[in-house]
Amino acid sequence: MNTRKVESFDDLIVWQKSHAMVQTIYQATTKFPKKEQATIVPQLRDAAVQIPINIAIGFKKRVKKAKSFYYRNALVSIETVRYLIILSKDLGFIKDVEELTEHFETIERMLKRLIRSITS
């Protein structure tokens, strides 16, 4: 088993997965209608980007309470993205959301475990 030391936020698998999800969302939103490029698209992209950003900031914090705060903010951003994806699907802008939903759920579980590990 590889037990490489985590030295940077980008060593965290949860960050890697959230970064990959952001890229997927960016690709998916390029196909949205022009009129949505100024409304849903920026909101969705911003919320998605906030997930790995908050994980990165949280990683640098040394105080457990601060670390937990940023990781919890990432969880809030996941919920924001989840809703915007549901809305986008219902409006017909995204067809298949199952893969994205699986990514959200995986990242959410990983973040919750990370939060538990630093708060216990």
N, C-alpha and C positions, 0 to 999 in steps of 0.2 A: 504494500500500500504506500502511495506517495504522500508523505507528510511534510510537504513544503511549507515553510514558514510564511505567514501572511505579513508582508511588509508594507503593502500599499493597498489603497482601496480597490485598485483594479486586479488585485489578487483574489478578492472575494468573489466567489461564484455567484452570489446573489447580485452583485454589481454587474458582472459579465452578462448574466441573463437579462437584467433590466436594460442594459445598454443595447443588447441585441433586439429587445422588444421595441425600444425607441426607433431603431433603424427600420424595423418592420412597419411601425406606425407611420414613419415618414414616407416610406414607399407606398403604403396603402392610401395615404391622403393625397398623393399626387394625382390620383384618379378621381378625386371629388370634383363636383361641378364648380365652375368658375365662381359662381355667386357664393359658394361656401368657403372659398379661399381666404375670405376676410372675416369669417365668423367661426364656424366649428373647427376648421383646420388649425388656426393658431391656438385655440383653446386646447385642443387635443394634443398637439405637439408640445405645448408648454407644460401641460400636466404630465405628459409622458417623460419629458426631460427632467422634471423635478424629482422623479424616482431615483435615478442614478446620482443626481446631484446631491440629494439629501443623504444617500448612502455614503457618498464620498466625504461629505462634510462630517457626518456622524463618525466615520472611521477615524478622522483626525482628532476628534474631541477626546480628552483624557478623563473627564469627569463622567461617571456612569449616567447621571441624570441628563447631561447634555447629549451624550451619545444616543440614549434612548429617545430623547426629544426628536432628533433628526431622523432616526429610523422610523419613528411613529409618523412623522410628516410624510415619509415615503409611502407609508400605508394609506394615508389620506389621499395622496396623489394617485395611488392605484385605484381607489374607489372613484375618483373623478374621471380617470381614463375609462374605467369600466362603464360608467354611465354614458360617457360620450360615445363609446363604441356601440352601446345598445341603441342610443339615439340614431347614430349613423346607420346602423343596420335597419332600424325601423323606417328610416327615410330612404332606404334603398341605395345608400352610398357604399356600403360594404356588404358583401354577400355572405362570406364565411367568417364567422367570428369565433368558431370553436377553438381554433389553434391559439388565437390571442387570449381567449378565456383561460385556456390551460396554462399559458405563460403567466397570466395574472395570478392564478391560484398557486402556482409553484413559487413565484416570487413572494407572494404574501406569506405562504407557509415558512419559507426560508427566513424572511424578515422577522416573523413572530418568534421563531426559534432563536434568532440572533438577539432579539430583545430580551427573551427569557434568560438567555445565557449571560447577559451582562447585568441583569437586574436581580438575579438570584444569588 
